[in-house]
Amino acid sequence: MLVDLDLADLLATFSPSPVVAELHEKQSLLYYESSRFSCGLCARRFGKSYLDAAKLLGGQPGDVSLYGTRKFIDAKAIMLPIFRDLNYRFDLGLKINLSDHTITEPNGSMIRLAGIKDEAAAEDLRGPRYRRVVIDECGTFHSELLQYAVESVLQPALVDSGGDMLLTGTPGEDPDPKDYWFQLTGDPASGLPGKWPTLHGTIYDNTKAKVDPRIALADILRQNNWTEDHPTFRREYLAEWVPDVGSLVFDYLGDFRPGPTMGLTVLSLDFGVVDHTSFTILRQQERPHVWVMQSYSLPGLDIYQIAEHVNGMRQRWRPNYIVADEGALGKGYALTLSRQYNIPVEPAEKRHLRARIDQGRGMLAAEQMHLTEEA
């Protein structure tokens, strides 16, 4: 029996979807990456969110794929507009459910949006068998949390499905060899290989941008009085790992003298599993002046040793509040200190972090923040 096949119909069977057909060249390289685990170290406006959406679409009936960022609000803000736009332009028949934050294709394949703000949120992702996992904005994650989410929670969820994982994001502010995101990507700009195959994409690779990037960036450079060597420009628009000393180091031009003997006193904790654990005492007797009374950090402390240091500082300084960075795995430490050692710990405010760094630097420059010898 002879069957007359229309050549156009036959070719259509193998042609990419219209969403994939719109990818620019660098996006296509990452879309068709054959490795199960890969990274995209991409600049701002490279088009990584569109690429992420293209990777997540196209599942089979019953498949579940996952898109995650550190903050759930970012996952919604980034992906929902893209899926709405793709649905409108290409008539994909997507069902976008705002109550359970899923996107469902006509064949029943589902994409789930999630935030991974801490270890508990990562644990919530256990259970489903995922077809594909995309984690975006990896440069905003604490190293230990990203590693825990990838290796302990999400990779096991891909085993029996044979699924794959794509991590995307810009570089972090410090090319630290101990940082998990840096370890995975390496530094493509300098040729340093990472653990996972990594595509490096700059803003100039986005050949389908509505505005020529060179024109847009000329305005940004002029307004900020930057050259193309500025760390922020190289990190955000060229996706290069470059030390930004301004975000890590504070200049102190004052002298060291004893602080006030009383006033509002705060003990600040920054837990470290791989890194050091830091203890800092702040005191304010009159606004706007703040004194750093004591500050030190130690490596390799377990929770019992941390509790001993905290109780020693409580006895000496009588802090009104104890605050801790509960990002990454710190929330578990804070809960243990509170429940097991009866140490009242409050979460540190982490929103608008860069603005707070600039505020702290401004206080130092204005001689409103003072250090003692112990600080």
Protein Blocks (a to p, Z undefined) as FASTA:
>chain_A
ZZdddfklmmmmmpccfklmmpcfklmmmmmombfbdcddddehklpmmmmmmmmgopae
hiacddddfblklmmmmmmmmmmmmmmmnonopacdfklopacdfkopacdddddfbfkl
mmmmgoiacfbdcdehklmpcfklmmmmmmmmmmmmmmmnopacddeddddfbdcfklmk
lmmnopmknopacfbdcddddfklmmmbfbdfklmmmmmmmmnopafkbmklmmmmnopa
cddfklmbccdfbdcddddfbdcddddddddfklccdddddddfbdcbdcdfbdcddehi
afklmmmmmmmmmmmnopabdcddfehjlmmmmmmmmmmnopacddddfehklmmmmmmm
mmmmnopaccdfkZZ
